[in-house]
């Protein structure tokens, strides 16, 4: 079992920054991929970014590339999502998720086994 707890969401003005954290506990493996997704009411969960638990592979959605950075702190068992130059369209509930099998299918939320409870990010114009 893997437990994920997000924090760091909030209200920010357009152009501002937030850093989300995802505290990971339980059994983790070096081949796990840790992803961030976001979702608005009535819409499908959208891929944002992913990182391999060990190694440097990262991938981003085109909509956040160059503005968001995913990183991990292995000793602290924490994954971060640094969000800069935020836009109103970034408003959503952000979820941390974990999957086995490495990067394969990283953009498909159905392949992720474990999810956090989500943290709200609201960007005002």
C-alpha positions, 0 to 999 in steps of 0.5 A: 500500500502507498499513501499520498497526501497533498498540500500547498494549494490555495488562492493566488493571483495570475502570474503568481506561484505555488508549490504543491507537495505530495508526502509519500508513505508505504511501499515505494519502488524505484520503478514507480512513477509519480504523477500530478493530475488536475480536475475541474467539475464535470471534466476528465482528470487531466495529466500535468506532470510525471517523474520516475521515483528514481532517475531523472525522467520527467514529462509535462503536459504542453499546457504547463511546459516551461511554467511547472516543474516536478521534482522529488526529494527521496530522503523526505519521500516527497514529490513537489510541483512548482507552479510559476506564471499561473493562469486562471485556466490552471484553476483545478483540484490537483491530485498526486498519484503513483503507478508501477511499471515506470513511465509507460502510459504516464498520461493515462490516469487509469493506470495509476493505482494510488491517489491523494485526496487532492488540493484546490488551486485557484488562480484569480485574474 
